[in-house]
Amino acid sequence: MGELTDKAKGAVNEGVGKAKQEIGKQRNDPDQQAEGLGQEAKGKAQGVKGSVKGAMGDRV
């Protein structure tokens, strides 16, 4: 995957994770909140991966 693909997937995962956290808060569901935190972290990691690929010219 290229830099932009990783960054885009990361942004989507961050957004979905934040939404899951909010739904978990509204429903008083700590499992849903934790799932959202995990997905948000995954998205942030994907964004970093995309940034590294950009810096290294997609050689990663």
N, C-alpha and C positions, 0 to 999 in steps of 0.2 A: 504494500500500500504506500501511496505517496504522502507527502507532507499534508496537503490539503485534505485528503481523505481522512487521515488520522485526526486532524484538527476538527473536521466536521463531525465525525463520529463522537469525538470527545465532547463537543458542545451539545450534541443530542443527548448523550448519556448524562451529562451534568444537569441538563434541563429536566429530563425524566426523573432523575434522582431527587431533585429539589421538589418536584411535584409529588412524588411518592412520600417524601418526608412530610409535606404539608397535609396530604390526605391522611397519613398516619397520625398526625397531631389532631386533626379534626375528628377522627374516629377513635381517638385514644388507643391507638394500636402501635405499641412500641416495636413489634416485629416489622411492620410496614416502614416505620421511621428508620430502623436499622438497615433495611433493604435499600431505602433511598440514600442513606449515607454511603453505603457501599457502592451503589451505582454512580453517585456523584464523584466519589474518589476515583473510580474506574475512568470516568470521563476526564477528570483532571490529568490522570496519568496518560491517557491517550493524547491529550493536548500537548503535554510535555514531549511525548514521543514524536509527535508531528513537528514540534519546534526543533528537536534534535535532528530529525531527518532534514529539515530545512537548512540547518546550520552545516550539516555534513553533505548536503547535495544528494539525498536519497540513497546513500551508500550503506545505510543501516539495515 
